[in-house]
Amino acid sequence: MLTPFYEAIAWLVVHIHSGLAPIFGSGSGAAWALSIVLLTVAMRLLLFPLFVKQIKNQRAMTALQPKMKELQAKYKNDKEKLNQEMMALWREHGANPFAGCLPLLLQIPVFFALFRVLNSLKPNSRGQYASHYGISEKLVSSAAHAKVFGVPISAAFNSSKHTLSLLGASTTATKVLTVILIVLMGASTFFTQRQLMARNSAGGTSQMAQQQKILLYVLPLTFALFGYRFPLGVLLYWLTTNLWSMGQQAIVIKRMDAAAAGATPAGGIDGGPAGPAPGAKPTRPSPSPAAGPTASPAVAPKPGGNRRPANRNRRKGRGRR
């Protein structure tokens, strides 16, 4: 059932390679490696709208955290009612706690399709090549011998010595390079998921937190444990995906923060009174009537300054008498 999808991925890799072959050479490892990298970029660009929606959803979930905590405190003894109220709250504000998993889940079929395609780019036990997933026998042989740092892109940590000898590769170099990429792939997967879910982890339900922990810890560990079976090209694809995701997220969040800061009212974040405009002369607040004449600290009264008005009043009083 998935063969047409595998053929589509193989078709993309081959056509990207055909555009790079005149520059690097048909059998060059750089041409095939860059084909995988450009395939990664194409997939990320297709998923970009979902990625932006994912970030907006995380911000919506962050804004709803106070209300979510109120519901948790109100219905702490009624889990069914709590889930109903949570769903109603998310539906009302257009938020979805599980939307953060969608871009990752959509990449997994491409990941396994590329695994099947690259895993087929190797000779049989007699050193013969055959067409696979619409890739001609000649291109299969070319891709099988394409090397990155001396390691074929179809080689994996568990590749047999016989297969590596047919490809002209070193067993030690293959194991060392694949282990390095496996560690980098697992670490980058963990940090990428932690960045994506950091804003969505607090204030959610226990079910949502459990789903996030599965993706945050189990997924990188799974990739690291089973990475010994992944061809070098698949490791390169996933590592490129993680690096692209981290950079893309940093740019998108920075722009969203700048847009949110530009929409802040003039009174500031807390809505308090705004300060004077840049370059404007600050105004002194007028004294309160209840403070009396001594409230203004501008001029201190001179000693004996109050006696003259009193003497004048006495003179006026004598003249009237």
JOPE-V250439 format. One line per field, one symbol per residue. phi: phi as a letter, one per 20 degrees, with the letter a starting at -180 (. if undefined). Layout:
# JOPE-V250439
phi = ???
This chain:
# JOPE-V250439
phi = .eggfffffffffffffffegfedofefffffffffffffffffffefgffffffffffffffeggffffffffdfdcffffffffffffffdmdbfdffefgfffeffffffffffffeebfefenddcfclnefffffffffefcclndffeecfeffffffffemdeffffffffffffffffffffffffffdffdeeneffffffffffffdffffffffeffeefgffffffffffffffffffffffffffffffeffffofemffffffgneefeeffffgffnfefeefcefffmfefffffffffffffff
